[in-house]
Amino acid sequence: MVTAAPPKVWTEVATGYARDVVEGRLPASMLTRLACERHLADLDRAGTAEFPYVFDERAARRACLFAELMPHIKGEWARAREDGTQSTIRLEPWQVFFLASVFGWLHGESGYRRFRTAYLEVPRKNAKSTLGAVIVLYMLALDGEPGAGVYSAATTRDQARIVFDDAREMARRSPDLLQRYGIVVERYQILQPGTASIAKPITREQSANEGLHVHLGLNDELHAHKTADVYEVLDQGRGARRNSLLLSITTAGADLGSICFEVRTMIVGILQGMLGSPELDRVFGLIYTIDDDDDPHDATTWRKANPNFGVSVYEDEFSNAHAQAAAAPARWSEFLTKRLNVWVRSGSPWFDLEAWRTRCTDSVLSRRARRVRSIVAAGRQPRASDIPGWFDGRRCFIGIDLATRRDLAAMVAVFPVDGLYYAFGRYYLPSAAIADARTAAYSGWAKTGAITVTEGETTDFEFIERDLLEWHRRFEVGEVPYDPREARQFATGMLNEHGVPMVEFRQGYSTFNEPMKEADSLVVRAAIRHNGDPVLAWAMSNVTGKVGAYEDVMPAKDAPQSKIDPAVAFLMALARALMFSPEPQSESVYEERGVRRL
């Protein structure tokens, strides 16, 4: 007699996976482990006054059982069994963790789902499209939402159809699903007429022109979205739907100015504990990648980044892809990005970006800056101070890199304090540049006040003058180095009319060599401190080193859209901060000799 296996308790499977990761029984990166630690910590405080969410077995079971009733439609599993029946999905523990987390965490009183935003970053061939297709059908057919709009969105029609076509084929091969839930499968849409619900793929153009009522907005391969338009339309289209979900499923990419990297940065901040609020408690993130000190040639490292290693990620095929990439340097970046989920720029960044994002981010300043940006985004205050009051009266050096049309105008203050260098920036763009920007994050940064938008075709320098004078009043400004290309008239007015100590900073190897090399060292030593400024982080990631004839170096970029103006402003300010003692001088030398040229 064969004893039937006991039914799964899906919340226990999910929590068991989290414990296996945290306790080291499964290979996992720091970011994967942090997601699991967050889950376990939330279980300990579930159902309290401060944390009103509970991990509900019934809700988790419903989503996971539905997934396991869906047929395989690709690869060897899609073949019919010997008895002619269709092979169905069997969830791996990490997939249970993802589905049970997204659908199983509920508000203890209202019963609505905890997570309204979810982000899954995993390398290719780990069945993320299959998982997305299951979620499309579940939220269309079983979520009980009248008039549900379920959208698979991407930058191109073909990409948008990948998840949709998988969902369409799953539904077509599931006659019981079609009959029981009244599903109608058409070529370009899936319908549930009884609830007036619809699932369909959309592109950027369609999302802009259709009035969407979004219950599920699924951003497929978010890293490929060149602008934030689709993401924002789906987010805004959710309106008052209290059980909606904005889901992004993607591999890593190369554009650190993209909406994908912006969302990823938020997820990393939440997982690392640097960002926290009741609103962010409703954001779920799961990232599979490798750690900085991992050997990308080691099979153990491969398993850390690929949770389906040995299942849909075949070891022999992976090993072959690795061998080809290792033998062809031009293909190595793609291997790191698509197979190990490492964000790699096309050029070689000068600075250690991971150190900049993690070790150099001051958690107290970061939380404050996040609050300020949320206040601005909510429209409760048009402008808010991004530099805490305890810097008032301290000496600083302010670098200015002005621009009139397409480039960012940037102003960055550097405060030398006890061997550390605190950096705060403000950035400016004309509205015309926002409208047709190639950089996805511009519009999002504008809404949160991370950049200031001035009306018209050119940047209004009056905004920069206002902010510079505010800093001049609050702080002991040692020098204000500036790029003379766009700023001579501006600098002359600030010096003569307001007494601001302006210093012309020529753009060349001789002036940038020392601050470039010293900044690199300071970043590695975590002696640079910032508040998680997304604009400055993006600009620093775009900086490559242009090496001169005498091994000296100056900042450069590898593409026109890879703006470095904020980083240049920072380097100019740092150069002057490194040269002078942090102690203020008794008298200003500028009163005697005017603007100095370097």
C-alpha positions in Angstrom: 0.0 0.0 0.0 1.3 3.4 -1.0 0.7 6.2 1.5 -0.3 9.5 -0.1 2.0 12.4 0.6 0.6 14.8 3.1 -0.7 18.1 1.5 1.8 20.9 1.5 1.5 23.7 3.9 2.6 26.5 1.6 3.5 29.0 4.2 5.7 26.5 5.8 7.4 25.7 2.5 8.1 29.4 2.0 9.4 30.0 5.5 11.4 26.8 5.3 13.1 28.1 2.2 13.8 31.4 4.0 15.4 29.6 6.9 17.5 27.4 4.6 18.9 30.5 3.0 19.5 32.4 6.2 21.1 29.4 7.9 23.4 28.7 4.9 21.9 25.4 3.7 21.3 26.9 0.3 23.9 29.1 -1.5 22.6 32.6 -1.7 23.9 36.2 -2.2 23.6 38.8 0.5 20.6 40.4 -1.2 18.7 37.1 -1.4 19.6 36.4 2.3 18.3 39.9 3.3 14.9 39.2 1.6 14.7 36.0 3.6 15.7 37.6 6.8 13.1 40.3 6.3 10.4 37.6 5.9 11.5 35.9 9.1 11.7 39.1 11.1 8.2 40.1 9.8 6.8 36.8 11.1 8.0 37.6 14.6 6.1 40.9 14.6 3.1 39.9 12.6 -0.3 40.9 13.8 1.0 43.6 16.2 -0.2 47.2 16.5 2.9 48.4 14.7 2.8 45.7 12.0 -0.8 44.7 11.2 0.0 42.1 8.6 -0.3 38.3 8.9 1.1 35.4 6.7 -2.1 33.7 5.7 -1.9 30.0 4.7 -5.2 30.0 2.8 -4.2 32.9 0.6 -0.8 31.4 -0.1 -2.2 28.0 -0.8 -4.7 29.4 -3.3 -2.0 31.1 -5.4 0.5 28.2 -5.2 -2.1 25.5 -5.9 -3.3 27.5 -8.9 0.3 27.7 -10.2 0.7 23.9 -9.9 -2.5 23.3 -11.9 -1.2 25.2 -14.9 0.4 23.2 -17.7 4.0 23.5 -18.9 4.1 25.0 -22.4 7.8 25.1 -23.2 10.7 22.7 -23.1 10.8 19.0 -22.2 8.1 19.4 -19.6 5.6 20.5 -22.2 5.5 17.0 -23.7 2.4 15.0 -22.9 2.7 12.2 -20.4 2.4 8.5 -21.5 -1.3 8.6 -20.6 -1.8 11.6 -22.8 -2.3 14.1 -19.9 -0.6 17.4 -19.7 2.4 17.8 -17.5 1.8 20.6 -14.9 4.1 23.0 -13.1 5.8 22.0 -9.9 7.0 25.0 -8.0 10.5 25.1 -6.7 10.9 26.3 -3.1 12.1 29.7 -4.2 9.1 30.1 -6.4 6.8 29.2 -3.5 8.6 31.8 -1.4 7.9 34.4 -4.0 4.3 33.5 -4.7 3.4 32.9 -1.0 5.0 36.2 0.0 3.3 38.3 -2.6 -0.1 36.7 -2.2 0.0 35.3 1.3 0.9 38.4 3.4 -2.5 40.1 4.2 -3.7 42.9 6.3 -5.0 41.3 9.5 -8.2 43.3 9.6 -9.1 44.3 6.0 -7.9 41.1 4.3 -6.3 43.1 1.5 -2.8 42.1 0.3 0.1 43.6 2.1 2.3 44.0 -1.0 1.1 46.4 -3.7 4.5 46.6 -5.4 6.8 43.6 -6.1 10.2 43.3 -7.8 11.8 40.0 -8.9 15.3 40.2 -10.4 16.6 36.8 -11.6 18.9 35.7 -14.5 17.6 34.4 -17.8 16.3 30.8 -18.0 15.0 30.8 -14.5 11.4 30.5 -15.6 10.5 34.1 -14.7 8.1 34.4 -17.8 6.3 31.2 -16.6 5.9 32.7 -13.2 4.6 36.0 -14.7 2.1 34.1 -16.9 0.7 32.3 -13.9 0.2 35.6 -12.0 -1.5 37.1 -15.1 -4.1 34.3 -15.1 -4.5 34.2 -11.4 -5.2 37.9 -11.1 -7.6 37.8 -14.0 -9.6 34.8 -13.1 -9.3 34.0 -9.3 -8.7 37.3 -7.6 -12.3 38.4 -7.4 -11.7 41.8 -8.8 -14.6 43.2 -10.9 -13.4 44.9 -14.1 -9.8 43.8 -13.5 -7.4 45.2 -16.0 -4.4 42.9 -16.3 -1.5 44.2 -18.4 1.8 42.7 -19.5 3.9 45.7 -20.5 7.2 46.2 -22.2 9.0 48.6 -24.5 8.2 46.6 -27.7 5.2 44.7 -28.9 7.2 41.4 -29.1 8.5 41.7 -25.6 5.1 42.6 -24.2 3.7 39.5 -25.8 6.1 37.0 -24.2 4.4 36.7 -20.8 1.0 37.3 -22.4 1.5 34.5 -25.0 2.6 32.1 -22.2 -0.5 33.0 -20.2 -2.7 32.6 -23.3 -1.2 29.2 -24.1 -1.6 28.0 -20.5 -5.2 29.0 -20.6 -5.9 27.4 -23.9 -4.5 24.1 -22.6 -6.6 24.3 -19.5 -10.2 23.6 -20.5 -11.3 23.2 -16.9 -10.1 26.7 -16.1 -11.9 28.1 -19.1 -15.1 26.4 -18.2 -15.1 27.0 -14.5 -14.1 30.6 -14.6 -15.7 31.7 -17.8 -12.4 32.5 -19.6 -12.4 33.4 -23.3 -9.1 33.2 -25.1 -8.6 35.4 -28.1 -5.6 36.2 -30.2 -4.8 39.5 -28.6 -6.6 39.4 -25.3 -7.9 37.0 -22.6 -11.4 37.9 -21.3 -13.6 37.0 -18.3 -16.9 38.4 -19.5 -18.7 37.6 -16.2 -16.6 40.2 -14.3 -15.8 42.4 -17.3 -12.1 41.7 -16.8 -9.4 41.6 -19.5 -5.7 40.6 -19.9 -3.7 42.0 -22.7 -0.1 43.1 -23.7 0.6 46.8 -24.0 3.6 48.9 -25.2 4.6 52.4 -24.3 2.5 54.0 -27.0 -0.6 52.0 -26.0 -0.2 52.7 -22.3 0.0 56.4 -23.1 -3.2 56.4 -25.2 -5.5 54.1 -23.3 -7.3 54.8 -20.1 -6.1 51.9 -18.1 -7.9 50.5 -15.0 -5.0 48.5 -13.6 -5.4 45.5 -11.3 -2.1 44.0 -12.3 0.6 45.9 -14.1 3.4 43.6 -15.0 6.6 45.2 -16.3 8.5 42.5 -18.2 12.2 43.0 -18.5 12.1 46.4 -16.8 15.8 46.9 -17.4 15.0 47.4 -21.1 12.5 50.3 -20.5 14.3 53.4 -21.8 11.9 55.7 -20.0 9.8 55.5 -16.9 6.6 56.2 -18.9 5.1 52.7 -18.9 6.0 52.0 -15.2 4.4 55.3 -14.2 1.2 54.8 -16.3 0.6 51.4 -14.8 1.3 52.8 -11.3 -1.1 55.7 -11.8 -3.7 53.5 -13.5 -4.3 51.5 -10.3 -6.2 54.4 -8.8 -8.3 53.4 -5.8 -8.0 49.6 -6.4 -6.9 48.5 -2.9 -5.8 45.0 -3.9 -3.8 45.9 -7.1 -0.2 44.8 -7.8 2.5 46.6 -9.7 5.0 43.8 -10.5 8.3 44.0 -12.2 10.2 40.9 -13.4 13.6 41.4 -15.0 17.2 40.5 -15.4 19.9 42.9 -14.6 20.9 45.6 -17.1 23.6 48.2 -17.8 21.8 51.6 -17.5 22.2 52.9 -14.0 19.9 55.8 -14.9 17.0 53.6 -15.8 13.7 53.2 -14.0 14.7 49.6 -13.3 17.8 50.6 -11.4 15.9 53.3 -9.6 13.4 50.7 -8.4 16.2 48.2 -7.6 18.0 50.8 -5.5 14.8 51.3 -3.5 14.6 47.6 -3.0 18.2 47.3 -1.9 17.7 50.2 0.6 14.6 48.4 2.1 16.4 45.1 2.4 19.5 46.7 4.0 17.4 48.6 6.5 18.4 52.0 5.2 14.9 52.8 4.0 11.8 52.1 6.2 8.3 53.4 6.5 4.7 52.0 6.6 4.5 52.6 2.9 7.7 50.7 2.2 6.5 47.8 4.3 4.1 47.2 1.3 7.0 46.8 -1.2 8.4 43.3 -1.8 11.7 42.6 -3.4 13.7 39.4 -4.2 17.0 39.7 -6.0 19.2 36.8 -7.1 22.7 37.8 -7.9 26.3 37.2 -6.7 28.3 39.0 -4.1 31.3 41.3 -4.8 33.9 38.8 -3.6 32.4 35.8 -5.4 34.4 34.0 -8.1 32.3 34.1 -11.3 34.2 31.1 -12.6 33.0 28.9 -9.7 29.9 26.7 -10.0 28.9 27.5 -6.5 28.6 31.1 -7.5 26.5 30.1 -10.4 24.0 28.4 -8.1 23.8 31.5 -5.9 22.5 33.6 -8.8 20.4 31.0 -10.4 17.7 29.5 -8.1 16.6 27.1 -10.8 20.1 25.8 -11.4 19.8 22.1 -12.3 16.1 22.5 -13.1 15.5 24.9 -16.0 19.1 26.1 -15.9 21.2 23.2 -17.1 24.7 22.9 -15.7 26.3 21.7 -19.0 24.7 24.5 -21.0 25.7 27.0 -18.4 29.2 25.7 -18.3 29.4 26.0 -22.1 28.1 29.6 -22.0 30.7 30.4 -19.3 33.6 28.9 -21.3 32.6 30.9 -24.4 32.3 34.2 -22.5 35.6 33.6 -20.6 37.4 33.1 -24.0 35.8 36.2 -25.5 36.2 39.4 -23.4 33.6 41.2 -25.5 31.0 38.7 -24.3 32.0 38.6 -20.6 29.9 41.6 -19.5 26.8 40.0 -21.1 27.6 36.7 -19.2 27.8 38.6 -15.9 24.6 40.6 -16.6 22.3 37.9 -18.1 23.7 34.8 -16.4 24.8 36.0 -13.0 22.5 39.1 -12.7 25.3 41.6 -12.2 24.7 45.2 -13.3 27.6 46.0 -15.6 28.0 49.2 -17.6 29.2 49.0 -21.1 32.3 51.0 -20.2 34.6 50.6 -17.2 33.4 52.9 -14.3 36.2 54.7 -12.5 34.7 54.5 -9.1 33.7 51.5 -6.9 29.9 51.8 -7.4 29.0 49.2 -4.8 31.1 51.0 -2.2 29.5 54.3 -3.2 26.0 52.9 -2.9 26.5 50.9 0.4 29.5 51.9 2.5 29.4 55.6 1.6 25.6 56.0 2.2 25.0 57.6 5.6 21.9 55.8 6.9 20.7 58.8 9.0 21.1 61.2 6.1 19.5 58.7 3.7 16.3 58.4 5.8 16.1 62.1 6.1 16.5 62.6 2.3 13.9 59.9 1.6 11.4 61.7 3.9 12.1 65.0 2.1 11.6 63.5 -1.3 8.3 61.9 -0.2 7.1 65.2 1.1 7.9 66.9 -2.2 6.3 64.1 -4.2 3.1 64.3 -2.2 3.0 68.1 -2.9 2.8 69.0 0.8 5.8 71.3 0.5 7.3 72.6 -2.8 10.8 72.8 -1.4 12.4 71.2 1.6 15.9 71.4 2.9 18.0 68.4 2.0 21.0 69.4 4.3 20.3 69.0 8.1 20.7 71.9 10.4 23.7 70.5 12.1 25.8 71.5 9.1 24.8 75.1 9.6 27.9 77.3 10.1 30.3 74.5 9.0 32.8 75.1 6.2 32.1 73.7 2.8 33.3 73.9 -0.8 30.7 74.1 -3.6 31.4 72.9 -7.1 29.2 74.2 -9.9 28.9 72.8 -13.4 26.4 74.9 -15.4 24.5 73.9 -18.5 21.7 75.6 -20.4 19.9 73.0 -22.5 20.4 69.2 -22.5 22.9 68.6 -19.8 22.2 68.8 -16.1 23.3 71.9 -14.3 24.8 70.7 -11.0 25.8 72.3 -7.7 27.4 70.0 -5.1 28.6 71.0 -1.6 31.4 69.1 0.1 31.8 69.4 3.9 35.1 68.3 5.4 34.3 66.9 8.9 36.8 65.0 11.0 38.5 63.2 8.0 35.2 62.6 6.2 33.7 64.4 3.2 30.0 64.9 3.2 28.4 65.6 -0.2 25.0 67.2 -1.0 23.9 68.1 -4.4 21.2 70.1 -6.3 20.5 69.7 -10.0 18.6 71.6 -12.6 17.0 70.9 -16.0 14.7 72.9 -18.3 11.2 71.4 -18.8 11.9 70.8 -22.5 14.8 68.5 -21.7 12.6 66.5 -19.3 9.9 66.0 -22.0 12.2 64.4 -24.5 14.9 63.0 -22.2 16.7 59.8 -23.0 17.3 59.2 -19.4 14.3 57.4 -17.8 14.8 58.6 -14.3 14.5 62.4 -15.1 10.7 62.6 -14.7 10.8 60.5 -11.5 13.5 62.7 -10.0 11.6 65.8 -11.0 8.5 64.6 -9.1 10.4 63.9 -5.9 12.4 67.1 -6.0 15.7 65.3 -6.6 16.1 67.7 -9.6 14.7 71.1 -10.1 12.8 71.7 -13.3 12.8 75.3 -14.8 10.3 76.3 -17.4 11.2 76.6 -21.1 14.0 75.5 -23.4 16.9 76.6 -21.3 17.9 76.3 -17.6 16.9 79.4 -15.6 20.0 80.3 -13.6 17.9 82.3 -11.1 17.0 79.0 -9.4 20.7 78.1 -9.1 21.5 81.6 -7.8 18.8 81.4 -5.2 20.1 78.0 -3.9 23.7 79.1 -3.9 22.9 82.2 -1.9 20.9 80.1 0.6 23.9 77.9 1.1 26.2 81.0 1.3 24.0 82.3 4.2 23.8 78.9 6.0 27.4 77.7 5.7 31.0 79.0 5.9 31.7 78.8 2.1 35.4 78.4 1.5 35.4 78.4 -2.3 33.0 77.9 -5.2 35.0 76.3 -8.0 33.1 76.4 -11.4 33.5 75.3 -15.0 34.0 78.6 -16.9 32.5 77.3 -20.1 28.9 78.3 -19.2 29.4 80.2 -16.0 31.7 83.3 -16.3 28.9 85.8 -16.3 27.1 84.0 -13.5 30.3 83.8 -11.4 31.2 87.4 -11.9 27.7 88.5 -10.7 27.8 86.2 -7.7 31.2 87.5 -6.6 30.7 91.2 -7.3 27.1 91.5 -6.1 26.9 89.0 -3.3 30.5 88.3 -2.3 30.4 84.6 -3.0 34.0 83.3 -3.3 33.9 82.1 -6.9 37.0 80.2 -8.3 37.4 79.3 -12.0 38.3 75.6 -12.3 39.8 74.8 -15.7 38.7 71.4 -17.1 41.8 69.3 -17.7 44.2 66.6 -16.6 46.2 68.9 -14.3 43.2 70.0 -12.3 41.3 66.7 -12.1 44.1 64.2 -11.8 44.5 64.5 -8.0 40.8 64.7 -7.1 39.9 61.7 -9.4 42.5 59.5 -7.8 41.9 60.7 -4.3 38.1 60.4 -4.6 38.6 56.8 -5.7 40.6 56.1 -2.6 38.1 57.9 -0.3 35.2 55.9 -1.8 36.9 52.6 -1.1 37.7 53.7 2.5 34.1 55.0 2.9 35.5 58.5 3.7 32.9 60.0 1.3 29.5 60.2 2.9 26.2 61.1 1.1 22.5 60.7 1.7 21.7 58.2 -1.1 21.4 61.0 -3.7 20.2 59.0 -6.8 21.3 61.7 -9.2 24.8 61.9 -7.9 25.0 58.1 -7.7 24.0 57.8 -11.4 26.5 60.4 -12.5 29.3 58.7 -10.5 28.4 55.4 -12.2 28.8 57.1 -15.6 32.3 58.4 -14.9 35.1 56.7 -16.8 38.8 57.7 -16.6 40.4 59.4 -19.6 44.1 58.8 -19.2 46.6 61.3 -20.5 50.2 61.0 -21.8 51.7 61.2 -18.3 49.3 58.7 -16.7 47.2 61.5 -15.3 43.4 61.2 -15.5 40.3 63.3 -15.9 36.6 62.4 -15.9 34.9 61.2 -19.1 31.8 59.3 -20.2 31.2 56.5 -22.7 27.9 57.7 -24.2 26.2 61.1 -24.7 23.3 60.1 -22.5 25.6 59.1 -19.7 25.7 62.5 -17.9 28.5 63.2 -15.5 27.9 66.9 -14.7 26.9 66.2 -11.0 30.1 64.1 -10.6 32.2 66.8 -12.1 30.7 69.4 -9.7 31.5 67.0 -6.8 35.1 66.5 -8.0 35.7 70.2 -8.3 34.4 70.8 -4.7 36.4 67.9 -3.4 39.5 69.2 -5.1 39.3 72.5 -3.2 38.3 70.7 0.1 41.3 68.5 -0.1 43.6 71.5 -0.7 42.5 73.7 2.2 42.2 73.1 5.9 38.6 72.6 7.1 39.1 75.4 9.6 37.6 78.7 8.3 39.9 81.6 7.6 39.5 84.9 9.5 39.2 87.0 6.4 38.2 86.3 2.9 41.1 86.6 0.4 38.5 87.2 -2.4 37.8 90.7 -1.1 41.3 91.6 -2.2 42.1 89.7 -5.3 38.7 88.7 -6.9 38.2 85.5 -8.9 41.3 83.2 -9.1 42.0 81.1 -12.2 43.4 77.6 -11.7 
